[in-house]
Amino acid sequence: MHLPDIVYLSPNKTTEALEVIEDCGNSCSVIAGGTDLMVALKQRLQTPKYLIGLENIPEFKKIEEKDESIRLGPMNTLDEISSSDLIKTKLPALSQAAREVGSPLLRSQATIGGNVCLNTRCRFYNQSQFWRSTREKCYKAGGSYCHVTKQKEKCNAAFVADLVPVLIAYGANIKLAGLAGEKMLSLKEFYTGDSCFPNQILNGDRVILTEIDIPIPKNNIRSVYKKFRFRRSIDFPLVGVAVSLDLDENNRCRDINILLTGVGSAPVEIKKAKKELLGQRWDDELVSSVASLASQEIRPLKTNLVSPRYTREIASLKIKEALQEAGGKNGKNY
């Protein structure tokens, strides 16, 4: 596979980048680290005339603590995120999730902004142009129906970003900039639930992600990220689980967030299990029952090579593992 002929543009300011995006319209793609986009270009899943690089915009690369929050630029690499002492101390699950992405080589190039804006994936869509030519186009590729469910006019590709469930569990907000100005919104509002256009940028809005703002958790908040994949150095998550937990002095659950990736068209928040946990004293029996309950909330489809039943079983195991670690199973407070 080889890259198509593309004109590369590298603006030095946010306003300049937005003007270029406006001028190029639908014939351009924005590139951050490029670890996912380059593959998509070679597979001809995207065919832009212009690539707009953001590496020369200084404010897009930062890791700073300000006003009781940690502010990240979208061009910080995952290697920089995972190795940052500030993030290791204040946001340990984010550092943990960044370390779980791809391989060391990929993490040195891939960015947090690219992970936040990652496209959805499916075993029928994410294939070479030659492979796709042997069958009718799926809905995401411009056809009329989904090969996974055989339903018309609906795509069921899965959202598989590692860092996003952790960021949402921490209550992260993001800043989007357009020619009309800037706006802040919670990260979970950024995702559409539409597998073809999974976030507001890929939905066609001519905006750029310029900042990720994460409130610094209280000292008693425990957070963890657990991931299951088949090939440790390469694969996207079959299931990823982020947990943030607040236990009181009597080991009762004051608050908890459980979010999954890889099991739906957007990050999945586990709500019924949260209700079961709130106010309850943390113990083995509670964790086991809630993990089983949580796995029943998800509705995975066969967007990869395993069955939905297998995915739910893995989800139950990983949720239990994450809850145990967050609760201090390994000889701490539980």
N, C-alpha and C positions, 0 to 999 in steps of 0.2 A: 504493500500500500504506500502511496506517495501523496504528498500534499498538493492540492490544486494551486493554481496561480492566484495569489492574493496580494493586494496592496496593504502594506503595514504602516500604520500611523501611530505616532507616539507623542501625544500632547503633554505639555508641562504643567497645566493648570486644570482644575476641575471644570471651570467655565469653558475652557477651550475644548475639553473632551466632550462636554455636553453639546456644544455647537457642532462639532464634527459628527456626533451621533445624529443630531437633528438633520444635518445636511445629507448624510448617507442613508437615512431612513432604514428600511428593512433590508438593505444590502450590506449591513455591517454586523459584526459580532465584537463584543468586548472580551478581551483576554486578560486574565490575571496571571496565575501560574501556568495555565495551559495544559495541565496533566490530563484533564478529561476532554477539553476542547480539541486538542491536537488529534486525539483518537477519533473523535466525532468528525473532524475534517477529513481525515484519511478514509473513513468509512463512508464519506459523502452524506452523513446525517445532517450536516450543516454545509451550506455552499455560499458563504458570503463573498462579496467582492473586496471588502475591506476588513482588516483586523485593527482594532483600536486597543493599544497597549496602555496600561496605567502605571507602569513601573517608574516613570519619571515625575510623578506627582508626589512631592515630598510628604505631605500630610497623610498620605494613604498608608504610611508605615510608621506605627507607633504602638507602644505598650506603656501606658501611664496610669497612675492613680490620681484621681481628681474628684473632689466633691463627693466623697464616699462611694465612688464607683471606679471601675477599671475600664479604660477606653482603649479600644484596639482599632488599628487601621486595617482595611480589607486586604492590603498587600503583605501583611505579615505572613511569613511562611509557617507551616505547621511545625517545622523544626524549631523555629523561634518561639512559638507558642508553648511547645512542650518543654523547652529548656529554660524558659523565663523563671527566675526565682520568685518574682512577684506573683505569677500565676500559680506556680507550685504551692506557694504559701496561702494565697487567698482563694484560689479557684482550682483545687487539686483535681477535680473530676475533668475539668477542661484540659489540663495538662495530660491527664490519663487518656482521654479520648483522642487527642492529637497524636499521641504515641502509637495509637492503634491503627492509624490510617496508613495503608499501603506499605511501602518499604522505606528505609532511610533515604534512598535516592529520590523517591517521590516526595517525601516530606520536606526535603531541602528545596523543592520547587513549588509544590502545591501551597495555596494560600487559604487563610480562613475565610476570606471573602468568596473565593471560588467554592469552598465547601458549603457555605450558607446558600449560595445561588446554584447549587448542583442540580442538574436535570434529573428527572426520574429515569429508571432503567427497567428493561424487560428483555428476556431471552430471545424474543422474536424481533425486537427493535434494534438492540445494540449488537448488530452483526455487520459483516462486510457488505459492500454494495453487491458483490457477486452472490453471496448467500441469500440476501433479500430478494434478488432477481429471480430466484427459483420458486417463489410463491407469491401469492397476491399480497399487495401492500397491506400492512396493518393500519389501524386508524391513526396512530401517532405519526406514521410515515406518509400519510396522505391517502390511505385507503378508506374503506367504508365500515370495517368492523374489526373487533379485537380478536386476535388469534387465541388469547387465553380463555375468554369466556364465550366467544362466538357472538357476542352482542354487537349490535350496530351502533355507530356514532358514540362510542364511549371507549376511552383508553383506561387501562388498569395498571399501567407501569408503576413500579414501586419507588417511593422516596427512600434513599439509602445513605444520606449524609450522616457522618459520625458525630460531628461537633454540635449539630443543631439541637438534638434532644437535651444535651447538657446545658446549652445556652438558655433554652426555654425554661428548664428546671430552675436555673438561677434567676429567671425573670429578666432576661436580656432585652434591651431595646436597640433598634437600629435607626440610623439616619440615612435618608434617601435624598439625593439632590437632583433637581431638574432645572431647566431654564426658568421655570416659574418660581423657584425657590426651594427651600429645604423643608422636610417634615420628619418628625420622629414618630415611630410606632413600635408597639411590642413585636418581638420577633415572630411570635405565633400568628400574628395578624398578616404577616408577610406571605404566608403560604395559602394558596387558593384551594387545594384539594383536587385540582384538575390535573390529571397526569400529563396532559399535553402541554399545559402552561402552568407549571407547579408553583411559580412565585410571581410577584408583581413585575419583576424585570423581564422574565421570559414570557410574561403575559403581553408584552408589547409596550409597557410604559417606558417612556424614554427618560429613565432615571438611572443614577449610579449609586450603589451602596458606598457610602463614604466613612461610616463609623459604626462600631458595635460598642454599646454602652452596657456594662454589667454591674448591677448593684453589688457591693461587697457584702457577702453573707455574714450574719452574726456568727460569733465564735462557736456557738453550739450547733450550728448547721453542719451536718455530715453529708458528703456527696460522693458519688461513685459512678463509674461507667463500666459496663460489661458488654462484651461483643463476642458473637459467634460467627465464624467464617470457615470455609473449607481450606483455603490456602492462606496460611498466616501472613505471608509477605506481600500478598497481592489483593485479595478479594475485598469487595464491598461487604458490609454486614448482611448476613442472612437475617440476623436479629441483633439490634443494639439496644441496651437498656440504660437509661440515666435515672438516678434516684437522688433527690435531696431530702433530707430527713431532719426534723427537729424533735428531740425527745426532752421532756421536762425532767426535773430532779427525781421524780418517782418512776422514771423510765416509761412514761406514757407518751403516746404520739400527739404532739401539739400541731404539727403540720407535716405534710409530705407531698412530694411531686414525683410521679412515675411517668416517664415518657419513653416511647419506643420508636425506633427507626427500622426500616426494611420490611414493614408489615402492612403498609398502606400507601396511599397516594400523597400523604403528607405526614408530618410527625404525629404520632398517636398518643394522646394523653389518656392515661388509665384513671377513670373517674369513680367507677363503682368500688374498686378496691380501695381507693383513697377514703371513701366514706366508711368502709369497714375498719380501717386502721385508726382514724381520728379518735382520740380519747382512750384508746386501748393500751393496755400494758404490753410491752414488747416481749414476746417469747417465741420459742420454736414452733409451737402449734399454730399460733397466729400467723407467722410468716409463711408456713407451708400452705395453709388454707387460702391465704390472700394471693399467693403466687399462682395457685391453680385457678382462682376466681379471675385474676387479672388476665391470664392467657385466654380466657373465654370471651373477653371483651373485643379481641382483635378479629379481623376477618381477612386473613392473608389469602392471596390468590396465587396460582402457579405461574408467577412471573419469572421464576428460576427453575432449576431442575429437581426440586423436591416438592412433596405434597404439602398442601395447607395444614394437614394434621401434624406432619413432622415439624413444620414451622411453629405451630402452637406449642408442641411439646418442648421444643428448644426454648421458646419464649418463657414458658413456665419455669424451666430450670434456671435460665439467666436472671429472671426477675427474682426468684428465690435467692440466688447467689448474691445479687446486688443488694437486696434487703438485708440479708445476713451480714454482709460486710459493712453496710451503712449503719446497722444497729450494733456493731461491735462484736460480732460472733467470735472473732479470733482473740478471745481472752481480754477484751477491754471492758465494755460496759453492758455486756449482754450475755 
